[in-house]
Amino acid sequence: MCELDYRVKDVIFVANGRDHTMTGKSGLRYGGTLNRLSANFNDVACVYVILTSEHKTVYVGETGELATRLQNHHKRSCWSEKGASYVFVHLQPLSTEANRQQVEADILANYHFPCND
């Protein structure tokens, strides 16, 4: 698996999150931001991880349209039941769905995600 540089100047990401890293089972570290789940996001391509306030993992997913996906997610009630309050976002603006699914699978294999069951 190769790592790509996803720094793109014209991608605007609204969230004001803190820098954070998630590690895949492969040992690769995925950089991103940790944001309140209630933050306003743009429709950007990314892999995202839903977390509790104690940073326990709840759900991992991938999307080409983050804002739309978070608003209309079929697992949102599970997130609430688990006390989700944060979302880690690993931006991948130049990725294909297959690229994002590969990162998602790597992260999924390294943590327990009760809402992915």
N, C-alpha and C positions, 0 to 999 in steps of 0.2 A: 504494500500500500504506500503510495507516495503522498507527501504533504504538499498542499498548494498554498500559495500566498493569496489570502482572500481580502487583502486591504484594497478597497476600491473607494476612491475619493467621492464618487457621486452617489454612493449608497448612504442614505440618511437613516439612522437607527435611533428612534426616540425612546429612551428608557432611563438614562442617567444611572446605569448600573455600575456595580463594583467589579473589578477584574476578578476572575475566578477560573479554576481549571477543573476539568473532569478527566479521569484516566480510564482508558479502555482496557479490556482484558489483554490486549496486545502489548500494553505498556505505553502506548502513545498517549500523550497528554493533549487534551483539546482545550484551547484557550477560548474564553468568552467573557460574558458579563453576567452577574447575578442581579436580578431585578425583582422588584415587587410584582406579584402576579397581576396586581391592579394597575400597573403602569400602562401607558399608551405606546403601542408598537406600530411600526409600519409593516406592510406586507413584504417581508424579505424572506429569502431562502435560508434555512438553518436547520440544525438539530437542536432540540430543546429538552430540558429536563425539569420536571416539576418537583419542587422540594418543600418540606415543612419549614417552620421557623427555626427548628433545630438542625436544619440541613439534611434531614433524612430524605432519601430518594422516594418518589411516589410514582412517577411516570416518565418515560422517555419516548420521544417521537421525532419525526422529521416532517418538514413542510416546505413548500415553495411560497407560502403566503402566511406568515406568522400571525398577524393581527386577526385575519379571518379565521384561521384555525383555532386560535385560543378562544375566541368568542363563541364559536359554534361546536366545541369539542364534545363528542359523545361520551367521554369519560369524566367530564367536569364534575358530576355529582360524586364520583369516587374520589376525586381530588379533594373536594370539600370534606367528605367523611374522614379523610386522612389528615386534615388540617393543613393543606397546602397553602403557602403564602408567597413562595418565591418561584421564579423561573430562571434557570441558567440557559443562556442563548449562545450557541456556537455558530456564528454567521458563516454561511457558505454561498455567497451571492452568485458565484460562477459555476456552481455545481449542478449535476444532473440528479434526478431522483435516486438513481442507483448509487451515486457517490454518497448522498446523504444517508441512504439505507445502510451502507457499509459502516459509516461512523456510528449510526444508531445501534447497529448490532454489536459493535465493539464495546460501546458503553453499556448496553443492556446486559452483556455477558459478565460485566464486572461488578454489578450492584444488584440489590433486590429492589424490584419495582412492583409493589402490590397491585397497582392499577393497570399494569400490563398483563397480568395473569388472565 
